[in-house]
Amino acid sequence: MSPTEISLLGIGLLLFLLVSSMPVGLAMAVAGIVGFAVMTSPEAALNMAAAEFFGTFSKYDLSTIPLFILMGQVAFHTGISQGLFHAAYRWLGHWRGGLAMSTVGACAAFGAICGSGPATAATMAAVALPEMRRYKYSMELATGCVAAGGSLGMMIPPSIVFIVYAILTQQSIGKLFIAGVAPGIFTAILFCLAIALVCRHRPEMGPAGETSSWRERLISLKDIIEILVIFVAVMGSMFAGYCTATEAAAIGAAATLGVGWFKKRLTWAALKQCLWETIRTSCMVIVIVAGALIFGRFLAVTHTPAALAEWIGHLPLPPWGIMAAIILFYLVAGCFVDALALNLLTIPIFYPVVVALHFDLIWFGVIIVLVTQMGVITPPVGVNAYVVSGMARDVPLPLIFRGALPFLVCLLVVAALMVIFPQGVLFLPSLLE
């Protein structure tokens, strides 16, 4: 049997394990170990797996992940996320669809201290959905905007997907973070415009709420100041050159804990819950990383990624055509594979192609995250839609996917503009050089 045939069988085994509901990280690890054992020997496969697991869990760069997750957990359990939503509501709630726009704005702000799309969606579902029910919003619009708004946590720094991409491609985490700022803000604005258009044609989907006084609006800004302090502490220390990404993450976690203590909402019970959720989520993410690395080692010994990259690189297409094919691949694959797992599996394959075509790797990283955002709100494996469905069990899952459709169109528009005008992404990172 040829190495290519073995690699295809290994991919088939992986898909079978995923369909059988095995956790993503373990499925990739098992398929990788079996495939590596067939290519080499069982002893070599077990030694490789042990080394990859130990190396991944002891990798210093990955310590940013639990720190950023801790930031998000503390922000949720101390009510910072609720303050963000109510501040946005004071300014936007009197418009048609204003509560949905407030949710998008709160998602964007919470994403600046969370770094995880599903975590942002879960947090805002708990905060915003009860309010939208109270104002008789259509659950199609309400759940769709929460699922799509949660995806902003993947683009707006700090982002766990950016961290993993930076480690895989040896790029600057700081440059990737700042490159995600403009696309993230622009996407949030487009989401709000989409809500306005939907509510203009179907006013019953998002009735206008009560109008807040200017005094109430100004008072609500104090909740946003907390987020700005934390965001500046993280990003400012990194971009000023005082801290590495890991040290900045530690500063952010400490700042979030400080804000929670200052607000007198960080009880021992809340802190215990934050630490438990942080450990659970961090282990899940790092196991996925380790599993993907093991499966990647198996593919490497079959030489399939190199052969695929060479084939794609020699397609009779201009560079932008090849890039369009790569983006289309991610868009389709993101409908079936978990976002983080998809990136870990495919970036080592497409990285040499992007380098050979002389595309900027910072720009490509932002493109990958944007296309990954689409995957979390598209069936059948749109993880954010499943998260929102778990928080609103009376809302059918197909209705949530339908509610996310206008926001999917917005993401496609942003992707097209980023391909046509790459300097819109690269302008801010260029200031760091």
KAKATA-V915007 format. One record per residue. N is the residue number from 0. PSI is psi in radians with two decimals (* if undefined). Layout:
n=N psi=PSI
n=N psi=PSI
This chain:
n=0 psi=2.34
n=1 psi=2.75
n=2 psi=-0.64
n=3 psi=-0.73
n=4 psi=-0.67
n=5 psi=-0.71
n=6 psi=-0.67
n=7 psi=-0.69
n=8 psi=-0.67
n=9 psi=-0.72
n=10 psi=-0.69
n=11 psi=-0.73
n=12 psi=-0.73
n=13 psi=-0.82
n=14 psi=-0.70
n=15 psi=-0.77
n=16 psi=-0.66
n=17 psi=-0.75
n=18 psi=-0.54
n=19 psi=0.17
n=20 psi=0.32
n=21 psi=2.44
n=22 psi=2.51
n=23 psi=-0.85
n=24 psi=-0.79
n=25 psi=-0.65
n=26 psi=-0.78
n=27 psi=-0.65
n=28 psi=-0.81
n=29 psi=-0.83
n=30 psi=-0.68
n=31 psi=-0.75
n=32 psi=-0.78
n=33 psi=-0.81
n=34 psi=-0.74
n=35 psi=-0.65
n=36 psi=-0.68
n=37 psi=-0.68
n=38 psi=-0.55
n=39 psi=-1.62
n=40 psi=2.76
n=41 psi=-0.66
n=42 psi=-0.77
n=43 psi=-0.67
n=44 psi=-0.77
n=45 psi=-0.69
n=46 psi=-0.75
n=47 psi=-0.78
n=48 psi=-0.76
n=49 psi=-0.76
n=50 psi=-0.70
n=51 psi=-0.76
n=52 psi=-0.80
n=53 psi=-0.78
n=54 psi=-0.66
n=55 psi=-0.82
n=56 psi=-0.29
n=57 psi=0.13
n=58 psi=2.14
n=59 psi=-0.68
n=60 psi=-0.55
n=61 psi=-0.10
n=62 psi=-0.26
n=63 psi=-0.52
n=64 psi=-0.95
n=65 psi=-0.52
n=66 psi=-0.76
n=67 psi=-0.61
n=68 psi=-0.69
n=69 psi=-0.69
n=70 psi=-0.85
n=71 psi=-0.71
n=72 psi=-0.77
n=73 psi=-0.71
n=74 psi=-0.66
n=75 psi=-0.86
n=76 psi=-0.28
n=77 psi=0.10
n=78 psi=0.13
n=79 psi=-0.69
n=80 psi=-0.64
n=81 psi=-0.70
n=82 psi=-0.66
n=83 psi=-0.80
n=84 psi=-0.79
n=85 psi=-0.56
n=86 psi=-0.78
n=87 psi=-0.63
n=88 psi=-0.67
n=89 psi=-0.59
n=90 psi=-0.51
n=91 psi=-0.20
n=92 psi=-0.38
n=93 psi=-0.09
n=94 psi=2.79
n=95 psi=2.28
n=96 psi=0.20
n=97 psi=-0.64
n=98 psi=-0.69
n=99 psi=-0.72
n=100 psi=-0.68
n=101 psi=-0.65
n=102 psi=-0.77
n=103 psi=-0.79
n=104 psi=-0.72
n=105 psi=-0.64
n=106 psi=-0.76
n=107 psi=-0.77
n=108 psi=-0.72
n=109 psi=-0.59
n=110 psi=-0.43
n=111 psi=-0.16
n=112 psi=0.17
n=113 psi=-1.07
n=114 psi=-0.03
n=115 psi=2.23
n=116 psi=-0.93
n=117 psi=-0.65
n=118 psi=-0.70
n=119 psi=-0.75
n=120 psi=-0.77
n=121 psi=-0.75
n=122 psi=-0.84
n=123 psi=-0.47
n=124 psi=-0.73
n=125 psi=-0.58
n=126 psi=-0.81
n=127 psi=-0.64
n=128 psi=-0.74
n=129 psi=-0.65
n=130 psi=-0.74
n=131 psi=-0.56
n=132 psi=-0.73
n=133 psi=-0.59
n=134 psi=0.24
n=135 psi=0.72
n=136 psi=2.60
n=137 psi=2.27
n=138 psi=-0.36
n=139 psi=-0.86
n=140 psi=-0.74
n=141 psi=-0.92
n=142 psi=-0.62
n=143 psi=-0.72
n=144 psi=-0.55
n=145 psi=-0.78
n=146 psi=-0.80
n=147 psi=-0.72
n=148 psi=-0.60
n=149 psi=-0.52
n=150 psi=-0.32
n=151 psi=-0.43
n=152 psi=-0.31
n=153 psi=-0.45
n=154 psi=-0.78
n=155 psi=2.20
n=156 psi=2.63
n=157 psi=2.49
n=158 psi=2.26
n=159 psi=-0.63
n=160 psi=-0.69
n=161 psi=-0.69
n=162 psi=-0.81
n=163 psi=-0.75
n=164 psi=-0.75
n=165 psi=-0.69
n=166 psi=-0.70
n=167 psi=-0.58
n=168 psi=0.04
n=169 psi=0.70
n=170 psi=2.90
n=171 psi=2.15
n=172 psi=-0.68
n=173 psi=-0.78
n=174 psi=-0.67
n=175 psi=-0.72
n=176 psi=-0.88
n=177 psi=-0.47
n=178 psi=-0.45
n=179 psi=-0.17
n=180 psi=-0.98
n=181 psi=-0.85
n=182 psi=-0.64
n=183 psi=-0.79
n=184 psi=-0.75
n=185 psi=-0.70
n=186 psi=-0.73
n=187 psi=-0.70
n=188 psi=-0.75
n=189 psi=-0.68
n=190 psi=-0.76
n=191 psi=-0.68
n=192 psi=-0.68
n=193 psi=-0.72
n=194 psi=-0.75
n=195 psi=-0.73
n=196 psi=-0.75
n=197 psi=-0.79
n=198 psi=-0.37
n=199 psi=-0.70
n=200 psi=-0.49
n=201 psi=1.34
n=202 psi=-0.49
n=203 psi=-0.29
n=204 psi=-0.50
n=205 psi=1.34
n=206 psi=2.59
n=207 psi=2.51
n=208 psi=-2.92
n=209 psi=2.65
n=210 psi=2.26
n=211 psi=2.59
n=212 psi=2.84
n=213 psi=-0.55
n=214 psi=-0.76
n=215 psi=-0.66
n=216 psi=-0.77
n=217 psi=-0.67
n=218 psi=-0.62
n=219 psi=-0.34
n=220 psi=-0.33
n=221 psi=-0.50
n=222 psi=-0.49
n=223 psi=-0.55
n=224 psi=-0.65
n=225 psi=-0.77
n=226 psi=-0.73
n=227 psi=-0.69
n=228 psi=-0.81
n=229 psi=-0.78
n=230 psi=-0.78
n=231 psi=-0.65
n=232 psi=-0.70
n=233 psi=-1.05
n=234 psi=-0.68
n=235 psi=-0.77
n=236 psi=-0.58
n=237 psi=-0.84
n=238 psi=-0.42
n=239 psi=-0.16
n=240 psi=0.16
n=241 psi=-0.45
n=242 psi=2.68
n=243 psi=3.03
n=244 psi=-0.67
n=245 psi=-0.75
n=246 psi=-0.67
n=247 psi=-0.66
n=248 psi=-0.69
n=249 psi=-0.70
n=250 psi=-0.75
n=251 psi=-0.75
n=252 psi=-0.74
n=253 psi=-0.71
n=254 psi=-0.71
n=255 psi=-0.73
n=256 psi=-0.69
n=257 psi=-0.73
n=258 psi=-0.76
n=259 psi=-0.70
n=260 psi=-0.71
n=261 psi=-0.64
n=262 psi=-0.08
n=263 psi=0.62
n=264 psi=-0.06
n=265 psi=1.43
n=266 psi=2.93
n=267 psi=-0.65
n=268 psi=-0.72
n=269 psi=-0.72
n=270 psi=-0.71
n=271 psi=-0.75
n=272 psi=-0.72
n=273 psi=-0.79
n=274 psi=-0.70
n=275 psi=-0.82
n=276 psi=-0.63
n=277 psi=-0.79
n=278 psi=-0.80
n=279 psi=-0.83
n=280 psi=-0.72
n=281 psi=-0.76
n=282 psi=-0.68
n=283 psi=-0.81
n=284 psi=-0.79
n=285 psi=-0.57
n=286 psi=-0.68
n=287 psi=-0.75
n=288 psi=-0.82
n=289 psi=-0.75
n=290 psi=-0.72
n=291 psi=-0.66
n=292 psi=-0.68
n=293 psi=-0.80
n=294 psi=-0.62
n=295 psi=-0.63
n=296 psi=-0.68
n=297 psi=-0.83
n=298 psi=-0.60
n=299 psi=-0.70
n=300 psi=-0.31
n=301 psi=-0.17
n=302 psi=0.27
n=303 psi=-0.78
n=304 psi=-0.75
n=305 psi=-0.72
n=306 psi=-0.73
n=307 psi=-0.75
n=308 psi=-0.73
n=309 psi=-0.69
n=310 psi=-0.78
n=311 psi=-0.71
n=312 psi=-0.41
n=313 psi=0.21
n=314 psi=2.52
n=315 psi=1.02
n=316 psi=2.63
n=317 psi=2.86
n=318 psi=-0.72
n=319 psi=-0.51
n=320 psi=-0.71
n=321 psi=-0.71
n=322 psi=-0.68
n=323 psi=-0.67
n=324 psi=-0.68
n=325 psi=-0.77
n=326 psi=-0.73
n=327 psi=-0.69
n=328 psi=-0.82
n=329 psi=-0.66
n=330 psi=-0.76
n=331 psi=-0.81
n=332 psi=-0.56
n=333 psi=-0.31
n=334 psi=-0.26
n=335 psi=-0.36
n=336 psi=2.46
n=337 psi=2.45
n=338 psi=-0.89
n=339 psi=-0.75
n=340 psi=-0.70
n=341 psi=-0.78
n=342 psi=-0.74
n=343 psi=-0.60
n=344 psi=-0.64
n=345 psi=-0.46
n=346 psi=-0.76
n=347 psi=-0.42
n=348 psi=-0.79
n=349 psi=-0.26
n=350 psi=-0.88
n=351 psi=-0.52
n=352 psi=-0.80
n=353 psi=-0.71
n=354 psi=-0.77
n=355 psi=-0.55
n=356 psi=-0.01
n=357 psi=0.57
n=358 psi=2.60
n=359 psi=2.28
n=360 psi=-0.47
n=361 psi=-0.81
n=362 psi=-0.74
n=363 psi=-0.65
n=364 psi=-0.72
n=365 psi=-0.69
n=366 psi=-0.77
n=367 psi=-0.78
n=368 psi=-0.70
n=369 psi=-0.78
n=370 psi=-0.59
n=371 psi=-0.62
n=372 psi=-0.67
n=373 psi=-0.67
n=374 psi=-0.52
n=375 psi=-0.09
n=376 psi=0.24
n=377 psi=2.49
n=378 psi=2.78
n=379 psi=-0.11
n=380 psi=0.76
n=381 psi=1.65
n=382 psi=-0.65
n=383 psi=-0.64
n=384 psi=-0.68
n=385 psi=-0.66
n=386 psi=-0.84
n=387 psi=-0.67
n=388 psi=-0.64
n=389 psi=-0.50
n=390 psi=-0.44
n=391 psi=1.37
n=392 psi=-0.30
n=393 psi=-0.06
n=394 psi=2.13
n=395 psi=2.47
n=396 psi=-0.74
n=397 psi=-0.55
n=398 psi=-0.64
n=399 psi=-0.77
n=400 psi=-0.68
n=401 psi=-0.67
n=402 psi=-0.43
n=403 psi=-0.15
n=404 psi=-0.81
n=405 psi=-0.57
n=406 psi=-0.53
n=407 psi=-0.69
n=408 psi=-0.73
n=409 psi=-0.75
n=410 psi=-0.65
n=411 psi=-0.68
n=412 psi=-0.78
n=413 psi=-0.73
n=414 psi=-0.77
n=415 psi=-0.74
n=416 psi=-0.61
n=417 psi=-0.59
n=418 psi=-0.70
n=419 psi=-0.67
n=420 psi=1.30
n=421 psi=-0.43
n=422 psi=-0.35
n=423 psi=-0.47
n=424 psi=-0.67
n=425 psi=-0.13
n=426 psi=-0.89
n=427 psi=-0.79
n=428 psi=-0.54
n=429 psi=-0.41
n=430 psi=-0.33
n=431 psi=-0.21
n=432 psi=*
